[in-house]
């Protein structure tokens, strides 16, 4: 019985861990790395066609995004997940494959002009469709015998529709062990879906620590009132409220808040204000929410369903799927609410809505989710005064607002509450899926608070589950070591974000190569002023 740590170790994304037991090999999640990548990940140490199973905690791309790649390289085993996760993965993986193909096509147009070699996408649509055929839906709390010596059970963890912690029972000869993978642990009291449910016994626990050093601001605030206030003020000014929102999860929460606002007439003088949901993926995902409400909704949402109400629908909601429907939204002068993706404004239809509304002082851009360093959304929250969209410079005159406390992740208190429910004192708690310094500090906190042996492994670390001892303990290998001096090898994710921002600045400069001389001169002056300020 061996556990190998491969992805999301001292990093936040790219979740991937492998267990070998009784002659079988299985993965828990197979995610894509997103954003800043600090450490090298070891490769999966066996041929992909020797992987028998994958157990999936939830449908976010950083947990499932590399499943089509796995398939394209020979994996033909079974993928087990909750029913809602299976449904959402059909949307997410097809979309991700489409993005991979689009990016490869764009790079190849540039490569052809430069006489360079063509590139292949990470995977293609046929790979996404192929791996989707391998999915096996499982009900929450159903103990499933996978094969001789492996049983699993999915427990609702309240992060996303269908999200789960996974209990895994292993038997090899006379040795029996139970290992629990937390998945992403949800924030309590979220609309629509249930609170995290807890597990009380395990020999080993592998848990995330995304917010292991943070506490949510305004977690108990009145989000409905906050949304209503912004909508009221903006519509009174004759402007639009533009809400960048992740297509799966956050969009459905926002729709539920607006439904309540309309039912309670919390926005006056504009009782029939129109709301446009402009994201084909979000429209499809909202349908998945409706299909899985009996299995995944909390009691409050189920009561609405029993009364014949859809928590994600209301009078005045318009769904935009076709391109011409999206274009028509900004040709309509009536003040409105526009919900669109992507949530961090780096891609998708939201950028068109920003182009049409950022320069208007009567409008509001309302953020309802986390904005990572280096994204357009984060720069707007940080006070950016001008952006470039589709070759045009746009002044930022609209109000920029954010609703706090909407995170889908448990904060430090929630994480400690989850792990604190283990009553039998696990032999080892492994802390993964968090920023470099956060994982170590949260491991120390778990040990201090509960007396559990807790450790944050790096990629490549292996552990003997039968003997209860480490086989190998690795150290992190920084990505692109040539760009990191020895003194900076322990630099935290903040410095990594600065490097990413520098890369983005260079890309932005190249995008302006054919710009007007006046714009180029202004851009040059701004860069030089910035360098003068920070050059030390």
Secondary structure, DSSP 8 states (H G I E B T S, - for coil): -EEEEEESSSSSS--EEEEEETTEEEEE------S---B-----SS-GGG--EEE-S---HHHHTTHHHHHHTT--SEEEEEHHHHHHHHHHHHHHHHHHHHHHHHHHHHHHHTT------SS-HHHHHHHHTTEEEE-TT--EEEETTEEEEEEE-SSSTT-EEEEEEEEETTEEEEEEE--S-B-TT-SSB---------SEEEEE-TTTT---TTTTS-HHHHHHHHHHHHHHTT--EEEE--TTTHHHHHHHHHHHHHHTT-S-S-TT-EEEEE-HHHHHHHHHHHHTHHHHB-HHHHHHHHTT--TT--TTEEEE-SHHHHHHHTT--S-EEEEES-TTSSSSTHHHHHHHHTT-TT-EEEE-S---TTSHHHHHHTT--EEEETTEEEE--SEEEE--S--SB--HHHHHHHHTT--S--SEEEEESS-HHHHHHHHHHHHHHH---EE---TT-EEETTTTEEEE-----BTTGGGS-GGGTT--HHHHHHHHHHHHHHHHHHHTTTS-HHHHHHHHHHHHHHHHHH--
